[in-house]
Amino acid sequence: MKLINKISSFFENIKEKRQNSLKISKKQSKLSYNNLNTYRNFKDVKVEIEKRYNILTFIVILILFVLVIFLFFIQIVGKEKYETELETLTQTTVDGETAPRGRIYDRNGKIIVDNVPTKVIYYKKPSKVTTKQEINIAYKLTSMIDIDYSSLSDESLRNFWIKNNPQKAKAKITDKEWKKLEERKLTNDDIYNLELERITPEELAVYTDVDKKAAYIYKLMNTGYSYDEKVLKGENVSDEEYALISENLSELKGVGTKLDWERTYPYGDVFRTILGNVSSSKSGIPAELKDYYLKKGYSLDDRVGTSFLEYQYEDILRGKKNKYQVLNDGSYKLIEEGKRGQDIVLTIDIELQKALEEILSEEVLNASNEANTEFYNHSFVIITDPKTGEILAMSGKQVQNKDGQKVVVDYTSGAVTDTAVMGSVVKGASQIVGYNTGALKVGEVRYDKCVKIAATPEKCSWKSLGKLNDITALAYSSNTYQYYTAINVGKGNYQYNKPLSIDKSAFDTYRNKFAEFGLGVKTDIDLPGEITGLEGKNKAPGHLLDFSIGQYDTYTPVQVAQYIDTIADNGKRQKLYLLKGFYDDGKITNETQPQTLNTVNTKQEYLDRVKEGFKAVLQYGTGAGYINEAYKPAGKTGTAQSFVDTDGNHVVDQETITTTFAAYAPYDDPKVAFTIISPNISRPDGKTSHQSSINKRLAQRVSQKYFEIYQ
C-alpha cells in the first residue's frame, strides 16, 4: 500500500509540475503578446503625434502668412491712411476766438443789427514760458498801453509779490509747517494762503503805480484756462497802442493783436430790448447761463446771446470758430477756418417800429402828466398780421422818475411778462361761450339792468343802456348782458338780491373756450420768459360774472394780441412769431410758415355775429373815433377794475382802472390788428373823475402811421 501511495504521489507531482509548466508557458506567451501590442500602440501614438505636429505647423505658418499680409497692408498700402488717423488721434486741437455773429434784418431787408470790427490786444500763454518772463512782459506792456488797473484787488497784488519774491515767500513758512505739509496735515493751498497772509503792508508799500499796473496786467495774463486767449485790452484800443504792440511782438512772447467784433445797431435803441444782448469778449458766458451753455459744448470764454432774440436764436446767429492744431513747438496751425453766423430776418418793419416807439414815448409821457394818473406808468402797443401771426411792430414804454425828472424807458419785455385784468375787450370770447352752450341766442334781446346777488354789491354796466341785442351789447359794452349769459352757462336761477348757486364747472367752460382764443395760455411767441397770467381760484358765483367781462383772470398783452387775431381770422389761432427766415444773398430763405395752433370750436355764424358786434363798436359804439372809418376797422374797447401795490410790500392796496383796446382792419379782409394796453391809467377815488384817453390817441396815431406805410 505504501508503494502504491508513493507511485501515486510521484505521478501527481509530475502532473502538478506539468500543469505549472503549462501555466508559465501561457503566461510567457501572454507577456510576449502584450509586449507586441505595446509596441504597436507606441508606434500608433508616434504617428498621431507627428500628424498633429504637422497640422500645428501648418496653422502657425498660416497665421504668420496672414500677419505678413496685414503688416503689408498696414505699412505699405495703408500707410498714409493710418498715419493720418494716428495724427488725428494724438494731435491737440484748440478753437480760436468766437466768430462774428450773423446779422439781423427787418422784413424789408434793412440791417438792424450788424458787427463792427474792434481792435484787441491779447495774450496766449506759450509753451515753457516762465513766471519771470511773464512778469517782464507785464512790465513792458505798462509803457505801451493805457489800462485802468483800479480794480486790482489786494489779493492779486499779494499774489504778484509772491511771484516776484518766491524765496522770501517760502521763508515766511516755519519748519514745523513744512513738516506738516510733508505729513499731509497741510496742503499746498494752505501753505500758499499762509504766505499771502504774512506779507506785510511795508512789503507792499514799495509798489508804485507802474508796479500795480504790471500786477493787474499779469493777473489778466493768467486768468482762466492756460490755453485760452486772455484779453488784455478789448475796448478803446487806440491806433497808436495797436501799432506799438504789433511792432514789438518779437519782444512780447505770447502777446498778440487782432481785430475782434462788437454788435452795432444802425437804428440805435429802436427795438433794442427785444433784439437782446451778447456777452463781451472779456466776460464770456455769464455765470447764470454757464450750465446751460456748457452742456451745449461751449467754452467759458465764448461770446453768447444772453437775452431775448440773441438768446432765442443763438444756435443760428453764432459763428463757427477757427480750429487750430497745436504743434510740437507750441505754435498753432489753422486746420479748419471759421465763418460768420447765419443772418436772420425778422417780421418787424423797423420804420413802423421806429414810428410806434416815438408815438408811444410821447403819449405815455403826456398821460403821466394828466390828472388822476398817479399810479400809471406804462402802456403797450402790438401790431400784428392776423392771418399769419407775424408781429410787425411791438413796444412798451414806461415813465420813470430820475433825479426829479420824468424819463421814458423801454418796457417792451413786459408784453410777454406783464399781466393785467383786460376788461371788456374779451367779451367776444364770452359771447362765443354763450352761443356754444345755448346760454345766449343769436339776436336775443335783454334789458340792461343791474344784477344783485345777496350779500354782495350791485353789478352794473358803465351806465344804463336800455334794450340791447347781442350786437348792440358788444357795441355799447354792456356788462349785465354778459352777466345773464354767465348765469345761464352756470345753470343758475337768478333772483334780485337772493343767493345764487351755479355749476362750478362753468369756470372750466369759460376758461377752455378762452384758451382756444389764446387767453390764459402761452401764445408760443419765439421769445424767452413768456408767462400765462394768473388764474383766480375762488369759484363763488359772483366771480363767474366777473370772469365773463374780463374782471377776474389776468392776461398778457401778447395773449390779447393773439385773441384779436383769432377773431379776425375766423377762429384760427396763429402762433405769434418774430423770425421770418434766414437771409442769403439778398433773399429770404427757410421762411417761417404760419402755424395754426388750433381752431375755435364754434359755428362760423357765431363768429360772424361777434365780428358784426366788433364792427359796431368802432362805428357807433364805445370805440367810435379810435380808428378812421375809411380803414374799415372792427374791434373792442375794455375797462377793468385793477389794483396796485403802492408801498412795495407785495400786497395790493390801491384800486385803479386799466383800459384796453383791440381791433383789426379792414373788417372784410383783415390785414392788420392793433392791441393797446394801459394798466392803472386812472383811479376811481381820485380828486377828479378824469380818465386819460391815451388808448384812443394811440389807436388814432398808430393806425394812421400803419396805413401811411402800407396803403
Secondary structure in CASP SS format (residue, H / E / C, confidence):
PFRMAT SS
TARGET T0000
AUTHOR 0000-0000-0000
METHOD secondary structure of the structure
MODEL  1
M C 1.00
K H 1.00
L H 1.00
I H 1.00
N H 1.00
K H 1.00
I H 1.00
S H 1.00
S H 1.00
F H 1.00
F H 1.00
E H 1.00
N H 1.00
I H 1.00
K H 1.00
E H 1.00
K H 1.00
R H 1.00
Q H 1.00
N H 1.00
S H 1.00
L H 1.00
K H 1.00
I H 1.00
S H 1.00
K H 1.00
K H 1.00
Q H 1.00
S H 1.00
K H 1.00
L H 1.00
S H 1.00
Y H 1.00
N H 1.00
N H 1.00
L H 1.00
N H 1.00
T H 1.00
Y H 1.00
R H 1.00
N H 1.00
F H 1.00
K H 1.00
D H 1.00
V H 1.00
K H 1.00
V H 1.00
E H 1.00
I H 1.00
E H 1.00
K H 1.00
R H 1.00
Y H 1.00
N H 1.00
I H 1.00
L H 1.00
T H 1.00
F H 1.00
I H 1.00
V H 1.00
I H 1.00
L H 1.00
I H 1.00
L H 1.00
F H 1.00
V H 1.00
L H 1.00
V H 1.00
I H 1.00
F H 1.00
L H 1.00
F H 1.00
F H 1.00
I H 1.00
Q H 1.00
I H 1.00
V H 1.00
G C 1.00
K H 1.00
E H 1.00
K H 1.00
Y H 1.00
E H 1.00
T H 1.00
E H 1.00
L H 1.00
E H 1.00
T H 1.00
L H 1.00
T H 1.00
Q C 1.00
T E 1.00
T E 1.00
V E 1.00
D E 1.00
G C 1.00
E C 1.00
T C 1.00
A C 1.00
P C 1.00
R C 1.00
G C 1.00
R C 1.00
I E 1.00
Y E 1.00
D C 1.00
R C 1.00
N C 1.00
G C 1.00
K C 1.00
I E 1.00
I E 1.00
V E 1.00
D E 1.00
N E 1.00
V E 1.00
P E 1.00
T E 1.00
K E 1.00
V E 1.00
I E 1.00
Y E 1.00
Y E 1.00
K E 1.00
K C 1.00
P C 1.00
S C 1.00
K C 1.00
V C 1.00
T C 1.00
T H 1.00
K H 1.00
Q H 1.00
E H 1.00
I H 1.00
N H 1.00
I H 1.00
A H 1.00
Y H 1.00
K H 1.00
L H 1.00
T H 1.00
S C 1.00
M C 1.00
I C 1.00
D C 1.00
I C 1.00
D C 1.00
Y C 1.00
S C 1.00
S C 1.00
L C 1.00
S C 1.00
D H 1.00
E H 1.00
S H 1.00
L H 1.00
R H 1.00
N H 1.00
F H 1.00
W H 1.00
I H 1.00
K H 1.00
N H 1.00
N C 1.00
P H 1.00
Q H 1.00
K H 1.00
A H 1.00
K H 1.00
A H 1.00
K C 1.00
I C 1.00
T C 1.00
D H 1.00
K H 1.00
E H 1.00
W H 1.00
K H 1.00
K H 1.00
L H 1.00
E H 1.00
E C 1.00
R C 1.00
K C 1.00
L C 1.00
T C 1.00
N H 1.00
D H 1.00
D H 1.00
I H 1.00
Y H 1.00
N H 1.00
L H 1.00
E H 1.00
L H 1.00
E H 1.00
R C 1.00
I C 1.00
T C 1.00
P H 1.00
E H 1.00
E H 1.00
L H 1.00
A H 1.00
V C 1.00
Y C 1.00
T C 1.00
D H 1.00
V H 1.00
D H 1.00
K H 1.00
K H 1.00
A H 1.00
A H 1.00
Y H 1.00
I H 1.00
Y H 1.00
K H 1.00
L H 1.00
M H 1.00
N C 1.00
T C 1.00
G C 1.00
Y C 1.00
S C 1.00
Y C 1.00
D C 1.00
E E 1.00
K E 1.00
V E 1.00
L E 1.00
K E 1.00
G C 1.00
E C 1.00
N C 1.00
V C 1.00
S C 1.00
D H 1.00
E H 1.00
E H 1.00
Y H 1.00
A H 1.00
L H 1.00
I H 1.00
S H 1.00
E H 1.00
N C 1.00
L H 1.00
S H 1.00
E H 1.00
L C 1.00
K C 1.00
G C 1.00
V E 1.00
G E 1.00
T E 1.00
K E 1.00
L E 1.00
D E 1.00
W E 1.00
E E 1.00
R E 1.00
T E 1.00
Y C 1.00
P C 1.00
Y C 1.00
G C 1.00
D C 1.00
V C 1.00
F C 1.00
R H 1.00
T H 1.00
I H 1.00
L H 1.00
G C 1.00
N C 1.00
V E 1.00
S C 1.00
S C 1.00
S C 1.00
K C 1.00
S C 1.00
G C 1.00
I C 1.00
P C 1.00
A H 1.00
E H 1.00
L H 1.00
K H 1.00
D H 1.00
Y H 1.00
Y H 1.00
L H 1.00
K H 1.00
K C 1.00
G C 1.00
Y C 1.00
S C 1.00
L C 1.00
D C 1.00
D C 1.00
R C 1.00
V C 1.00
G E 1.00
T C 1.00
S C 1.00
F H 1.00
L H 1.00
E H 1.00
Y H 1.00
Q H 1.00
Y C 1.00
E H 1.00
D H 1.00
I H 1.00
L H 1.00
R C 1.00
G C 1.00
K E 1.00
K C 1.00
N C 1.00
K E 1.00
Y E 1.00
Q E 1.00
V E 1.00
L C 1.00
N C 1.00
D C 1.00
G C 1.00
S C 1.00
Y E 1.00
K E 1.00
L E 1.00
I E 1.00
E E 1.00
E C 1.00
G C 1.00
K E 1.00
R C 1.00
G C 1.00
Q C 1.00
D C 1.00
I E 1.00
V E 1.00
L E 1.00
T C 1.00
I C 1.00
D C 1.00
I H 1.00
E H 1.00
L H 1.00
Q H 1.00
K H 1.00
A H 1.00
L H 1.00
E H 1.00
E H 1.00
I H 1.00
L H 1.00
S H 1.00
E H 1.00
E H 1.00
V H 1.00
L H 1.00
N H 1.00
A H 1.00
S H 1.00
N C 1.00
E C 1.00
A C 1.00
N C 1.00
T C 1.00
E C 1.00
F C 1.00
Y C 1.00
N C 1.00
H E 1.00
S E 1.00
F E 1.00
V E 1.00
I E 1.00
I E 1.00
T E 1.00
D C 1.00
P C 1.00
K C 1.00
T C 1.00
G C 1.00
E E 1.00
I E 1.00
L E 1.00
A E 1.00
M E 1.00
S E 1.00
G E 1.00
K E 1.00
Q E 1.00
V E 1.00
Q E 1.00
N E 1.00
K E 1.00
D C 1.00
G C 1.00
Q E 1.00
K E 1.00
V E 1.00
V E 1.00
V E 1.00
D E 1.00
Y C 1.00
T C 1.00
S C 1.00
G H 1.00
A H 1.00
V H 1.00
T H 1.00
D C 1.00
T C 1.00
A E 1.00
V C 1.00
M C 1.00
G H 1.00
S H 1.00
V H 1.00
V H 1.00
K H 1.00
G H 1.00
A H 1.00
S H 1.00
Q H 1.00
I H 1.00
V H 1.00
G H 1.00
Y H 1.00
N H 1.00
T H 1.00
G C 1.00
A C 1.00
L C 1.00
K C 1.00
V C 1.00
G C 1.00
E C 1.00
V C 1.00
R E 1.00
Y E 1.00
D E 1.00
K C 1.00
C C 1.00
V E 1.00
K C 1.00
I E 1.00
A C 1.00
A C 1.00
T C 1.00
P C 1.00
E C 1.00
K E 1.00
C C 1.00
S C 1.00
W C 1.00
K C 1.00
S C 1.00
L C 1.00
G E 1.00
K E 1.00
L E 1.00
N C 1.00
D H 1.00
I H 1.00
T H 1.00
A H 1.00
L H 1.00
A H 1.00
Y C 1.00
S C 1.00
S C 1.00
N H 1.00
T H 1.00
Y H 1.00
Q H 1.00
Y H 1.00
Y H 1.00
T H 1.00
A H 1.00
I H 1.00
N H 1.00
V H 1.00
G C 1.00
K C 1.00
G C 1.00
N C 1.00
Y C 1.00
Q C 1.00
Y C 1.00
N C 1.00
K E 1.00
P C 1.00
L C 1.00
S C 1.00
I C 1.00
D C 1.00
K C 1.00
S H 1.00
A H 1.00
F H 1.00
D H 1.00
T H 1.00
Y H 1.00
R H 1.00
N H 1.00
K H 1.00
F H 1.00
A H 1.00
E H 1.00
F H 1.00
G C 1.00
L C 1.00
G C 1.00
V C 1.00
K C 1.00
T C 1.00
D C 1.00
I C 1.00
D C 1.00
L C 1.00
P C 1.00
G C 1.00
E C 1.00
I C 1.00
T C 1.00
G C 1.00
L C 1.00
E C 1.00
G C 1.00
K C 1.00
N C 1.00
K C 1.00
A C 1.00
P H 1.00
G H 1.00
H H 1.00
L H 1.00
L H 1.00
D H 1.00
F H 1.00
S H 1.00
I C 1.00
G C 1.00
Q C 1.00
Y C 1.00
D C 1.00
T C 1.00
Y E 1.00
T C 1.00
P H 1.00
V H 1.00
Q H 1.00
V H 1.00
A H 1.00
Q H 1.00
Y H 1.00
I H 1.00
D H 1.00
T H 1.00
I H 1.00
A H 1.00
D C 1.00
N C 1.00
G C 1.00
K E 1.00
R E 1.00
Q E 1.00
K C 1.00
L C 1.00
Y E 1.00
L C 1.00
L E 1.00
K E 1.00
G E 1.00
F E 1.00
Y E 1.00
D E 1.00
D C 1.00
G C 1.00
K E 1.00
I E 1.00
T E 1.00
N C 1.00
E C 1.00
T C 1.00
Q C 1.00
P C 1.00
Q C 1.00
T E 1.00
L E 1.00
N E 1.00
T E 1.00
V C 1.00
N C 1.00
T C 1.00
K C 1.00
Q H 1.00
E H 1.00
Y H 1.00
L H 1.00
D H 1.00
R H 1.00
V H 1.00
K H 1.00
E H 1.00
G H 1.00
F H 1.00
K H 1.00
A H 1.00
V H 1.00
L H 1.00
Q H 1.00
Y C 1.00
G C 1.00
T C 1.00
G C 1.00
A C 1.00
G C 1.00
Y C 1.00
I C 1.00
N C 1.00
E H 1.00
A H 1.00
Y H 1.00
K C 1.00
P C 1.00
A E 1.00
G E 1.00
K E 1.00
T E 1.00
G E 1.00
T E 1.00
A E 1.00
Q E 1.00
S E 1.00
F E 1.00
V E 1.00
D C 1.00
T C 1.00
D C 1.00
G C 1.00
N C 1.00
H C 1.00
V C 1.00
V C 1.00
D C 1.00
Q E 1.00
E E 1.00
T E 1.00
I E 1.00
T E 1.00
T E 1.00
T E 1.00
F E 1.00
A E 1.00
A E 1.00
Y E 1.00
A E 1.00
P C 1.00
Y C 1.00
D C 1.00
D C 1.00
P C 1.00
K C 1.00
V E 1.00
A E 1.00
F E 1.00
T E 1.00
I E 1.00
I E 1.00
S E 1.00
P E 1.00
N E 1.00
I E 1.00
S E 1.00
R C 1.00
P C 1.00
D C 1.00
G C 1.00
K C 1.00
T C 1.00
S C 1.00
H C 1.00
Q C 1.00
S C 1.00
S C 1.00
I H 1.00
N H 1.00
K H 1.00
R H 1.00
L H 1.00
A H 1.00
Q H 1.00
R H 1.00
V H 1.00
S H 1.00
Q H 1.00
K H 1.00
Y H 1.00
F H 1.00
E H 1.00
I H 1.00
Y H 1.00
Q C 1.00
END
